[in-house]
Amino acid sequence: MLAVYILTNRTNDVLYVGCTSCLSQRTYVHELKLLPRSFSARYNVVKLVYYELCDNKTSAYRREHQLKNWHREWKRNLITNFNPKWKDLVDTLQP
């Protein structure tokens, strides 16, 4: 099962859209900033505020690219509908 996810920074100003086969492990990599030159490390994007599961790679990659092309306001509305208080959802994930 693949996941498409959105991370943000502490002040919810920056949005990062990604796709992974292991969401808990991927959020851990973002949190530790294991790739120091990456977008997420440079902008301190570590708070998981949205995710959705996809059945296969094709649908996951299509959804990721769709979300990346959305306007910021559309992404913010998607997050707010899914997670009204913009809480960090990382603790809700199963390893």
Buried (B, 14 or more C-beta within 10 A) or exposed (E): EBBBBBBBBEEEEBBBBBBBEBBBEBBBBBBEBEEEEBEBBEBBBBBBBBBBEBEEEEEBBBBBEEBBEBEEEEBBEBBEEBBEEBEBBBEEBEE
